[in-house]
Amino acid sequence: MGFRKKNKSPPVLSHEFVIQNHADMVSCVAMIILLGLMFEVTAKFAIMFITVQYNVTQTSEDKPEPVNFYQYGPKDIATVFFYLLIAIILHALIQEYILDKINRRLHLSKTKHSKFNESGQLAAFYLFSFIWGCSILTAEEFVTNPTFLWDGYPHTHMAFQVKFFYICQIAYWFHALPELYFQKVRKEDIPRQLYYICLYIFHITGAYILNLHRLGLVLLVPHYLVELLFHASRLFYFSNENKQKGFTLWALLFVIARLLTLTLSVLTFGFGLSRTDNQGFSLADGNFNVLTVRMTCLSAICLTQAWMMWKFINFQLKKWREQSQIQASKKKAVSPKSKPTKKESSRGGLVNGVMKPEDKTSPRARKTKAS
């Protein structure tokens, strides 16, 4: 893990060496890019990595001052790469200075330790992204006018906050791929994590390229809220297994979020975009409003929501089976004590089902002693 001190240093460029020092290596690469700003020859290349590209200035009759908007292009790959490096560094910092310290106090097993680290990292990201997304949506008019999801499509011009939000989202989920190696994720957990990482990359990048960033932002915010609640509940569960109320609220919000996603998707692709005047396919104009693209996007969203619901149902069934097994084991452990019969109680005297020794002062005892 990055920033971690070890007594024995592994061989240079070995797997263990890279895993332990990956954050330091990435920090050096990021520093080299930042140092490029100091020299005039390399400044124009360094700016391409650090700042958001494709600035467009527009003026309108309502606002005499020029307004800056942004488009997307090939140079965004360099920007995504730089913030991917920043995400790796932040990941190592959270792991080293927050999660590892909590893990030492909890003394978790290897399985719970891995899940605790995963939930801790994702909870921090979901919280930050949810707050950021809400701040962007408050500046939009979606709450009062939902038709802004498709009005004026293609939405080739983005505000700075919107484009930077998507750049950071894409960079974070791409950084999650090498983190599977850096974090030494167990082989049985890799397929599960690869599934949702690739789904995030596919959907967020698709919304960004197809100029559907308005719909993507509206769908991401409630989804991140639900995921934040799940991982926060799992963190509390690992600290105290009796704290499971958060999962009940998460289950309710999960179903609502899936229905909301399907409703807005069908409304946008099936009703809104299909009735706009600007129909056609043009890479130069960024217009992808054709039936094939709309149906492909809608099918991808519906299949993803169906897969998530299938995983959700299996998770709930597994949880119910575990609870029923625990309750059955408790009933077997607390079995009722057998009551003594009248014959047993009359022989030698039973006290609470235990044989009472004969009283030496009884006539029978005195007779036996005399003989």
ABEGO torsion letter per residue (X at the ends): XBGBBBABBBBBGBAAAAAAAAAAAAAAAAAAAAAAAABAAAAAAAAAAABBBGBBBBBBAABABBBBBBBBBAAAAAAAAAAAAAAAAAAAAAAAAAAAAAAAAAGBBAAAAAAAAAAAAAAAAAAAAAAAAAAAAAABAAAABAAAAABGOBBABBBAAAAAAAAAAAAAAAAAAAAAAAAGBBAAAAAAAAAAAAAAAAAAAAAAAAGAAAAAAAAAAAAAAAAAAAAAAAAAAAABAABAAAAAAAAAAAAAAAAAAAAAAAAAAAAAAAABABBEBBAAAGBABBAAAAAAAAAAAAAAAAAAAAAAAAAAAAAAAAAAAAAAAAAAABBBBBBBBAAAAABGEBBGGBBBBBBAABAAAAAAAAX
